[in-house]
Amino acid sequence: MAFVEGEIYRCSDPTCGCEVTVTKGAPKSCSGTANPTCCCGKEMTKISG
């Protein structure tokens, strides 16, 4: 899954609440499949985009 400009990811830990907005997307040839990891160590999930 390549990151796309405008996507928003949020930490899966509700007590953390960290969010990341993608400001520059990856090339379409990117074949990665992992979600980003928050600074607290939890996986972030896509909430918009």
C-alpha positions in Angstrom: 0.0 0.0 0.0 1.6 3.2 -1.1 0.9 6.3 0.9 -1.3 8.8 -0.9 -1.2 12.6 -0.3 -4.0 13.6 2.0 -4.4 10.3 3.9 -4.7 10.6 7.7 -3.5 7.9 10.0 -4.3 7.7 13.7 -2.7 5.8 16.6 -4.7 2.7 17.5 -4.3 3.5 21.2 -7.1 5.9 22.1 -5.2 7.4 25.0 -2.4 8.4 22.7 -4.4 9.9 19.8 -1.4 10.9 17.6 -2.3 11.6 14.0 -0.2 11.8 10.9 -1.2 13.4 7.6 0.6 12.3 4.4 1.9 15.5 2.7 3.8 13.7 -0.1 2.6 10.4 -1.5 4.8 7.5 -2.5 5.2 6.5 -6.1 2.6 4.1 -7.4 5.3 1.5 -7.9 5.8 1.3 -4.1 4.8 -2.2 -3.1 4.9 -1.7 0.7 2.0 -3.1 2.8 2.8 -2.0 6.3 0.9 0.7 8.2 3.0 3.4 9.9 4.0 2.8 13.6 3.3 5.5 16.2 6.0 6.9 18.5 4.3 4.9 21.3 4.9 1.7 19.4 1.3 0.9 18.3 0.2 0.5 14.7 -1.6 3.5 13.2 -4.7 3.0 11.1 -6.0 5.0 8.1 -9.0 7.1 9.1 -9.4 9.3 6.0 -8.2 9.6 2.4 
